């Protein structure tokens, strides 16, 4: 996937537009581990050091998928949806277990939350997204 020079959220949008995640948690985990390693090496936040290592990238990408589901699943009542403050609290500092020495900046997390709230991550069901770019993804919207 052509992810170099894009933000982590755009990397996720490109990656997940190519297929649907499987329903099994163990399979999702393996996919996200591999994606996070590649995304960390290619994304603007990984290259700049904002996301300090692939483990931090993994936790953030997993949280973004959960936020996307939470914000856009019609089966979740509005009063049970994740708030901006909950998203920030969950993602500011993952701690020493993943060797994160600096908290993720609030404006960075706010921008992710706002983007997901406005435009959900869509998955492609027909497999036509083999060469999706960030610009192409925006055209799909």
Buried (B, 14 or more C-beta within 10 A) or exposed (E): BEBEEBBBBBBBBBBBBBEEEEEEEEEBEEBBBEBBBBBBEBBBBBEEEBBBBBBBBBBBBBBBBEBBBBBBEEEEEEEEBBEBEEBBEBBBBBEEEBEBEEEBEEEBBEEBBEBBBEBBBBBBEEEEBEEBBBEEBEEEE
